[in-house]
Amino acid sequence: MSTSEAVEQLRGWFSGRLPDDWFEGPPEVVLDREEVSVIGRLPEPAAAAPEASEAERAGAIAGHVQRFREETREHRMGIAREAERRFGHKVSWGVECGGEREMFTTLSVPVMTRLRQPERRVLDTLVEAGVARSRSDALAWCVRLVGKNTDEWLSELRSALQHVERARAAGPKA
């Protein structure tokens, strides 16, 4: 099964399994080798009306997200356990509300890499400057920065990979 088919299957399963009143529309489902992230869109609370100040709006959204997190915790954990048994991936949860995204849970997965001295010096500089607590944090910071600054290019690359997966699936069977 291709990655895009797996994501479609997961999105369908979660859309059918989640309570109808949790999110506006189907959840966003993101899959990698270790984790499935399920991100739902919450309606903005009435207190976050356009005439409210920025501080009041931000506070209303933060409170709304926190309330949803606490009220649904046990139910989300049960659904996650079902999905983990069924699909073999850990499940992380998050929401989007008022243009803000908050992840409740995420995996932190170690990744083995070999770096030469110039790359290690970059990481050490970030640690020494207080930007990161460790080389591991510094590397995560670098990856986030690259992802943020090359988001459009990475989206194109992911789209191209989906085409490759479909071509492989349609090709001759060994």
Disulfide bonds with the S-S distance in Angstrom:
none
